[in-house]
């Protein structure tokens, strides 16, 4: 009788343990399914573009502080016959109207980078819309044109902010090559980072007032041209319709 009781207790424990394993396994599988589902449905900006093997890229500059290097950068771009995209903050536009006019006059694309450079994920929908409209209005007052591309301040976004920006008629643009020039570590570090990471369809990030950018830009453009790359604005690089954006932010034309 005693042995039967021991066997019974052991069997109960085995059954309970097995049930726990099944439940935990189901939870893990379910969580994996949920994670994959959420990942596949997460709204993302465009980080780079599938160019079907073409070595075409977009050079971009964020302008949110200072303007000492802006004309120097524009002169370098002219020298190498490169058109770039400048993402401007509204408060920067207020302070540097002449530079905004010069960027436009030289044929570069101007994008919206918000009005006050906030973390957009902390704002309400109305506040986000005000940030966009305010900056577009300021740019239009100088250039006669609004903007079609938008870059999130600090690169911070979520599903809601991407949705709101898209509904405003803008394409959300990130980057896949970051010069990290704002850290001003060294000219060589910035150069090596850009040259080693750039590939066809890349969107390269610089800042208009970083210390080493005017020094680095001629060398970078010369090397990239030597490597067979050509340059377009962001709006020329991206697909405007019939596209998908994968889990890594690569924009691809639908087949």
N, C-alpha and C positions, 0 to 999 in steps of 0.2 A: 504493500500500500504506500509506503514511504517513497519507494523508487518511482512508482507511478506518479506521485505528487511532484517529485523532482522533474521527471520528464515532462509533465504537464506545464510546470512553471517555465522550463526551458523553451518549450514550444511556444508558449505565450510571448516570451521575450523575443524569440526569433520572428514571430509574426509582427510584433510591434516594431522591431528594428527594421524589418523588411518594408513595413508600411511607411516608416519614416524616410527610408531611402527612396521609395517611390514618390512620396510627396515632395521631398527636397529636389529630386530629379525633375519632377514636373515643374516645380517653381523655377528652377534654373533654365529649363528649356523655354518656359513661358516668358521669362525675363529676356532671354536671348532673342526670342521672336519679337517681343515688344521693342527691344533696343534696335533691332534691324529695321522694324517697321518705322520707328520714329526717325532713324537715321535717313532712311530712304525718302521720308516725307519732310525732312527739315529744309526750310527755305535758306538758301545760301546766296551770297553775292557771287560775282564772277571773279575768280582768282587768276585764271588763264584761259586760253582758247585753243581748241584742237584745230590746227591750221592745215591738217592733212599733209604734213611734212614740209610745208613752206616755212622758211626761216624768217618770219615776219614778227616783229615785236612792237610793243608800245612803251615809250618812255614817259613817266609821269612825275610831276612835282606837286607836293602839297605846300600851300602857302598859308601859314597861320601866324607867323611872327616875323618881323623884320623884312627888309627888302634890299639890303646892301648888295647882295649878289645877283639880284634878279636880272639886271641888264647884262651883267657878265655872262650869265647862263644863256640869255637870249642871243648874245653875240656868238657864243660857241655853237649853238643850235643852227644859227644862220650859216656859220662857216662850214658845217658838215651837212648842210641841207637836210636837217631833221626837223620834222614837226612833232611837237609833244602835246601832252594834255596837262593843264595846270588846274588843280583842284583848289579853289579859293574859299577862304572863310569870309563871311560877310563883314566882320569887323576889320579884317585886313583890307578888304575892298574900300571901306570907309577911309582908311588911312593912306592907301597907296593907289589912288585913282589913276595917276599918270602911268604907273606900272601895269595896271589892268588894261588900260588903253593900248599900251605898247605890246603886251602879250597878244591882244586881239589883232592889232595892226600887222603884226608879223606872221599872222596866219596860223597861230596855235589854237588848239581847242581849250575852252574853259569849262571846267566842271564845278559842281556845287559841293562844298565841303562843310555845309551848315553855316549858321550865322555867328554862333558864339562858341563853337567847338566843344559842345557838351557830350557826355556819354549818352547817346540817344536811347539806350535801353532803360534809362531812368526817367524818361519823359513820357508824358501822356501823348495820345495821338494828336490832339490839337496843338500841343507844344512842338511836336515834330514837324507838323505841317507849317507852322509859323516859321520855324528855322529854315525850311526849304524855300518858302515863298519870299521871305525877307531877303535872302541871299540872291535868289534869282532876280528879284526886282532891282537890287543894287547893281548887279552885273548888266542887266538889260538897259538900265539908265545910262551906262557908259558905252556899251558895245552895240546896243540895239537888238541884242539877241539874248534869249534865255539859255538854259542848260539842259542837256539830255542825260548826262551821267552824274552820279553822286558817289562820294566816298565817305564812309562813316568815320567820324572823329575817333581817334584811338583804335580804329579798326573794330570797335565794339558794336555788335548787332545781335538780334534774336529774330525769331520768326515774325513777330509783330512788326518790328521796325523795317525789315525787308519788305513785308507786305505793304506797309504804308508808303514807303519810298517808291515801290513799283506802281502803286495806284496813283502816285503823283505824276507819273509819266517819265520817271527816271530809271536808268539801269544802274543797279548797285555794283560798284567796282571795288575790288580789293587789289591784291597783288600776290605774285608768287616769288618775286625776287626783291628782297629788301636790302637796300644798301646800308641801312641803319646809320646813315650819315649824320643824323641828329645827335648821336652819341659822341661823334667826333673822336673816335678812338685813334685812327690813323688813316692817312690817304691810302696806304698800301692795303690795309685790311678791307677798306671799302671797295677798292678796285678788284681785289681777289674775289671778294664775295659776289660781286655782280658778274664778273666774267665766268666764274665757275658754275653759277646757278642758272644763267640765262639759256633758254631753249626756245624753239619755235613756238609762238603763241604766248610768250611770257609778257607779263605786265610788271615793269620795273619801277620801284618806288625810290624817289629822291625827295629832298626838301629844298625849297628855293633859297634858304638862308643858312644852310649848313656850311661849316668852315671849309671843308675840303672839296666840296662839290665842284666849284669852278675850276679847281686844279685837276680834278679827276676826270671830269666830263670829256675833255678832248681825247684823253688816252682811252677811255672806255668806248667812246663812239668809234674811234679809229680801229680799235681791236675788234669790236663787234662787226664792223663793216668788213674787216679783213677776214673774219670768220664766216662771212656770207650772209649776215643778217641785214634786213631792210627794216625801215621804221615807218610806222603809221600812228595816227592818233588812236585813242581808245575806241572812239565811235567807229572808226574805220576797221578796227581789229575784230570787234565783237559781232556776233550774229544778232539781228534785230527781231527775227521771228523764226518759228519752227526750230527751236533749239531745246536742249535739255542741259541741266547743270548737275554733274554727278556729285557723289559724296565728298569729293575733294575740292569741289568748286571749279572744275574744268567745264567750260561751256563747249558743247558739241552740237553740230547741226544734226537734226533728225534725219534719219535715212528713209 
